[in-house]
């Protein structure tokens, strides 16, 4: 299974190269007066999608960079941006979540608006639409939202009652209400037994086709696809339509990647479970998958965690970052390339306050509000004005001024 997935990933990467080259044409370069140069971005929240990233800026606007094939960045029919570009109509943003090809934003009203691809109802629109290129209406029946998370084709919201609502694709049970039925209308995630909603949730994390919740008692519950044990459940269980308990305790932070899930415990260690064919669990190369949580080698004093396609990263007390797993495009950030089954230190990052990991890249928000990204850059997902991939973050993400369009 791991070999087939890697082959698919390489094919996707080749497709990205081809589409990127096709975008570079004389017409794309524009004519006339050149726009003013981009300026340094300052952000309060950052999220990474498949081949793009978005940030809530200090003025509560949304700016995104990278690939925009489905309108997920909110600035109209432009295929990509090598630096941050403001979404046309998103104002009063508080936080952002990015999926494979869609973006959802919590507004100051504590309502949610979504952008991008709507193939399975992941935008929460009353009627299915191909793509949403500018800000859509706020999602009906969804208020008092505290946090968002987004997967491949589904989205979830944590609301003030500490319950979770999810919408979008449900073929693997990732909406968590026992139906296996796609829905553009948000539905409550149900408790493991009975028809009442799951309660006491303090954080949520969506993988590609799965979702996990952290409860106030430090326990973790997951549902959806379990093809590699990413729900913490042993085979032959492949899909789960209601939350199942994961054998990990005293958890304070949570992240879900493509086929792996990671949790930070109150002791500062990180435990991961699921796929490990490229070291994304941070343990021995002899272990290809593990539904049982495993302690990541080389991580102590962690306070946060992120998970991407085949790599994962931990935020340490003091603001340093350590990553592990696949490193074919420099996504581990240590100045080299090559798979690492234990954590390595990201160079050039100090004072980090949060992390976000995408397909083959990651970003860190610093305590100054600056954002730095590393890894794959072919689609501009590093936000620094070029298509270069980098194995050591050295430049801050840039953003176009409002006057440059």
C-alpha positions in Angstrom: 0.0 0.0 0.0 2.8 2.4 0.9 4.6 1.8 -2.5 1.4 2.4 -4.4 0.8 5.6 -2.5 4.3 6.9 -3.1 3.9 6.2 -6.8 0.7 8.1 -6.9 2.4 11.0 -5.0 5.2 11.1 -7.6 2.7 11.1 -10.4 0.9 14.0 -8.8 4.2 15.8 -8.3 5.0 15.3 -12.0 1.5 16.7 -12.8 2.3 19.8 -10.7 5.5 20.4 -12.6 3.7 20.2 -15.9 0.9 22.5 -14.8 3.3 25.0 -13.4 5.3 25.2 -16.6 2.1 25.7 -18.5 1.3 28.7 -16.4 4.5 30.5 -17.3 3.7 32.3 -20.5 4.2 35.8 -21.9 0.6 36.6 -21.3 1.0 35.6 -17.6 3.8 38.1 -17.2 1.4 41.0 -17.9 2.2 44.3 -19.6 2.2 48.0 -18.8 3.2 49.4 -15.4 4.6 46.8 -13.1 2.9 46.4 -9.8 4.6 47.7 -6.7 6.9 45.2 -5.0 5.4 42.9 -2.3 5.9 43.7 1.3 6.6 41.5 4.3 3.5 39.7 5.7 2.5 39.8 9.3 0.0 37.2 10.4 -2.0 36.0 13.4 -2.9 32.5 12.0 -1.5 30.3 9.2 -2.8 27.1 7.5 -1.3 24.9 4.8 -3.3 23.1 2.1 -2.3 20.7 -0.6 -0.2 23.2 -2.7 -1.1 26.5 -1.2 -1.2 28.3 2.2 -3.3 31.0 3.7 -2.8 33.4 6.6 -5.0 35.8 8.6 -3.2 39.1 8.6 -3.0 41.5 11.5 -5.6 43.7 9.8 -8.0 40.7 9.8 -7.8 40.2 6.0 -7.1 36.8 4.4 -4.0 36.4 2.2 -3.1 33.2 0.3 -0.2 32.0 -1.9 0.5 29.0 -4.1 -1.9 27.1 -6.4 -5.4 28.5 -6.9 -6.9 26.1 -9.5 -10.3 25.9 -7.8 -10.5 29.4 -6.3 -9.5 28.3 -2.9 -7.5 31.5 -2.3 -10.4 33.9 -2.9 -8.9 36.3 -5.5 -10.7 35.2 -8.6 -9.7 33.3 -11.7 -5.9 33.5 -11.3 -4.2 30.1 -11.3 -1.5 30.8 -8.8 0.4 33.4 -6.8 4.1 33.3 -5.8 3.5 35.7 -2.9 0.5 36.3 -0.6 -2.4 38.0 -2.3 -5.5 39.2 -0.4 -8.8 37.5 -0.9 -11.2 39.9 -2.6 -14.0 40.1 0.0 -12.9 38.3 3.2 -12.8 40.9 6.0 -12.9 40.4 9.8 -11.2 37.1 9.7 -10.2 35.4 13.0 -8.8 32.0 11.8 -8.4 29.9 8.7 -8.4 26.2 7.8 -7.2 24.8 4.5 -8.1 21.4 2.9 -6.9 19.8 -0.3 -8.5 22.4 -2.6 -10.7 24.5 -0.3 -10.4 27.0 2.5 -12.8 28.0 5.3 -12.5 31.1 7.5 -13.9 31.9 10.9 -15.2 35.5 10.8 -15.5 38.1 13.6 -19.2 37.2 13.9 -18.1 33.6 14.7 -19.7 32.4 11.5 -17.9 30.6 8.7 -17.4 31.3 5.0 -15.6 28.9 2.6 -13.9 29.1 -0.8 -12.7 26.7 -3.5 -13.7 23.3 -4.7 -17.2 22.0 -3.7 -17.1 18.5 -5.2 -18.6 16.9 -2.1 -20.3 19.7 -0.2 -17.1 20.7 1.7 -18.0 24.4 1.3 -21.2 24.0 3.2 -23.2 25.7 0.4 -26.9 24.9 0.2 -26.6 23.7 -3.4 -23.5 22.1 -4.8 -21.3 24.3 -7.0 -18.1 23.5 -8.9 -15.9 26.2 -7.5 -16.2 29.3 -5.3 -13.8 31.9 -6.5 -14.7 34.7 -4.1 -16.1 34.7 -0.6 -19.4 32.8 -0.4 -22.3 33.3 2.0 -21.8 32.3 5.6 -22.8 28.7 6.3 -26.4 28.2 7.5 -27.0 26.8 11.0 -23.3 27.3 12.0 -22.7 29.9 14.6 -20.5 30.5 17.7 -17.5 28.8 16.0 -14.3 28.5 18.0 -12.1 26.6 15.5 -12.1 25.0 12.1 -10.3 22.0 10.5 -10.4 20.8 6.8 -9.5 17.5 5.2 -9.4 16.3 1.6 -13.1 16.9 0.9 -14.7 17.6 4.3 -14.6 20.3 6.9 -15.4 20.5 10.6 -16.1 23.2 13.2 -15.8 23.3 16.9 -18.5 25.5 18.4 -18.9 27.2 21.8 -20.9 24.3 23.3 -17.8 22.2 22.8 -19.5 20.0 20.2 -18.3 19.4 16.6 -20.2 19.8 13.3 -18.8 18.4 10.1 -19.9 18.6 6.4 -18.7 17.4 3.0 -17.6 13.9 2.0 -18.7 11.1 4.2 -17.7 7.9 2.2 -15.4 6.7 5.0 -17.5 8.1 7.9 -15.4 11.2 8.3 -18.5 13.3 9.3 -18.9 11.1 12.4 -22.6 10.7 12.6 -23.1 7.1 11.5 -24.5 7.8 8.1 -21.8 7.4 5.4 -23.7 10.1 3.5 -22.2 13.3 2.0 -23.8 16.5 3.3 -23.4 20.2 2.5 -25.2 21.0 5.7 -23.2 20.7 8.9 -24.1 17.7 11.1 -23.2 17.0 14.7 -20.5 14.4 15.4 -22.3 11.8 17.6 -21.0 10.2 20.7 -19.8 6.5 20.4 -23.1 5.3 21.9 -26.6 6.8 21.5 -27.7 9.7 19.4 -26.4 12.6 21.4 -23.6 14.8 20.0 -20.0 14.2 21.2 -19.3 16.7 24.0 -16.4 18.2 25.9 -14.3 18.8 22.7 -11.4 21.3 23.0 -9.6 20.8 19.7 -10.2 19.1 16.3 -7.9 17.9 13.5 -8.8 16.5 10.1 -6.7 14.2 8.0 -7.3 13.4 4.4 -10.4 11.3 5.0 -10.5 11.1 8.8 -11.1 13.4 11.8 -10.0 13.4 15.4 -11.2 15.3 18.5 -9.3 16.2 21.7 -11.6 16.2 24.8 -11.2 18.2 28.0 -10.0 15.1 29.8 -7.0 14.7 27.5 -8.5 11.8 25.6 -8.5 11.5 21.8 -11.3 10.1 19.7 -11.1 9.6 15.9 -13.4 8.5 13.1 -13.3 8.1 9.3 -10.8 6.2 7.2 -8.5 3.7 9.0 -6.6 2.2 6.1 -3.2 2.6 7.8 -4.3 2.7 11.5 -4.5 6.5 11.5 -7.6 6.3 13.8 -5.6 4.3 16.3 -7.6 1.1 15.5 -6.1 -2.2 14.6 -7.0 -3.9 11.3 -9.2 -5.2 9.7 -11.2 -2.1 10.6 -11.0 0.1 7.6 -13.7 2.8 8.1 -15.4 4.1 11.2 -18.6 6.2 11.2 -18.5 7.3 14.9 -15.7 8.3 17.2 -13.4 5.6 18.5 -11.1 6.0 21.5 -7.3 6.1 20.8 -5.0 4.6 23.4 -3.2 7.8 24.3 -3.7 10.0 27.3 -2.9 13.5 28.8 -3.0 15.1 25.3 -2.7 18.8 24.9 -2.4 19.3 21.1 -3.4 17.3 18.1 -2.7 17.1 14.3 -3.8 14.8 11.5 -1.9 14.3 8.2 -2.6 12.3 5.1 -2.4 8.9 6.8 -0.9 9.7 10.2 -2.1 11.4 13.4 0.1 12.9 16.1 -0.5 14.1 19.6 1.4 16.2 22.1 1.2 14.9 25.6 1.4 17.1 28.8 4.9 15.7 29.4 6.1 17.3 26.2 6.6 14.1 24.2 4.9 13.5 20.9 3.2 10.3 19.9 2.1 9.4 16.4 0.2 6.5 14.9 -0.8 5.4 11.3 1.4 5.1 8.3 5.2 5.1 8.7 6.5 4.0 5.3 8.5 7.2 5.1 9.1 7.9 8.7 6.2 10.1 9.4 5.7 8.5 12.9 9.2 9.4 13.9 10.2 5.8 14.8 12.2 2.9 13.4 12.2 2.2 9.6 11.3 -1.4 10.4 7.8 -0.3 11.3 5.7 0.4 8.2 2.4 1.1 10.0 1.3 1.3 13.6 -2.2 1.8 14.9 -0.7 2.0 18.4 0.7 5.4 19.3 4.5 5.5 19.2 6.8 8.0 20.8 8.7 10.2 18.3 12.4 9.9 18.6 14.3 13.1 19.3 11.4 15.3 20.5 11.1 16.7 24.0 9.3 19.8 25.4 6.9 19.9 22.6 3.9 22.3 22.8 2.4 21.9 19.3 2.4 19.6 16.3 1.6 19.6 12.6 1.2 16.8 10.1 1.5 16.9 6.3 1.5 14.4 3.5 4.5 12.2 4.5 6.1 14.3 7.2 5.3 15.8 10.6 6.7 18.6 12.7 6.7 19.6 16.4 6.8 23.0 17.9 9.1 23.1 21.0 8.9 25.3 24.1 11.3 28.1 23.3 10.1 28.4 19.7 12.3 25.9 17.8 10.9 23.3 15.4 11.8 19.7 14.7 10.5 17.6 11.8 10.6 14.0 10.7 9.6 11.8 7.8 9.9 12.2 4.0 12.3 14.9 2.9 12.4 14.7 -0.9 11.8 18.4 -1.3 13.4 19.8 1.8 10.2 19.7 3.9 12.1 18.7 7.1 13.9 22.1 6.9 17.3 21.0 8.1 19.3 22.0 5.0 19.4 18.5 3.6 17.2 16.1 1.8 16.6 12.4 2.7 14.1 10.5 4.7 14.5 10.8 8.5 12.9 8.3 10.9 13.7 10.6 13.8 13.3 14.3 14.4 15.7 16.8 13.0 16.0 20.6 13.8 14.6 23.1 11.3 17.3 25.7 10.7 16.6 29.4 10.5 13.5 29.2 12.8 13.4 30.7 16.3 10.5 32.1 18.2 7.9 30.0 16.4 4.4 30.1 17.9 2.5 27.8 15.5 3.0 25.4 12.6 1.2 24.3 9.5 2.1 21.4 7.1 0.9 20.8 3.6 1.7 18.3 0.9 5.5 18.6 0.8 6.0 21.8 2.6 5.6 23.4 6.1 5.2 26.9 7.5 5.9 28.5 10.9 4.4 31.7 12.3 7.0 33.5 14.5 6.3 35.6 17.6 6.9 38.7 15.5 4.0 37.8 13.2 6.4 36.9 10.3 5.8 33.6 8.4 8.5 31.4 7.0 8.0 28.3 4.9 10.2 25.5 3.6 10.0 22.5 1.3 8.4 22.2 -2.2 8.0 25.6 -3.9 7.0 24.7 -7.5 3.6 26.3 -7.2 4.7 29.3 -5.1 3.6 27.6 -1.9 6.5 29.1 0.0 5.3 32.6 -0.7 8.6 34.2 -1.3 8.2 35.2 -5.0 9.9 32.2 -6.7 9.2 28.6 -7.5 12.4 27.3 -5.8 12.1 24.5 -3.3 14.2 25.1 -0.2 15.5 22.8 2.5 16.2 25.6 4.9 13.8 28.5 5.5 15.6 31.8 5.0 13.0 34.3 3.7 9.8 35.7 5.1 6.5 35.2 3.3 5.6 38.3 1.2 2.2 39.9 0.3 1.0 42.2 -2.4 -0.2 45.5 -1.2 -3.9 46.3 -1.8 -3.0 48.8 -4.5 -1.4 46.1 -6.6 -4.5 44.1 -7.1 
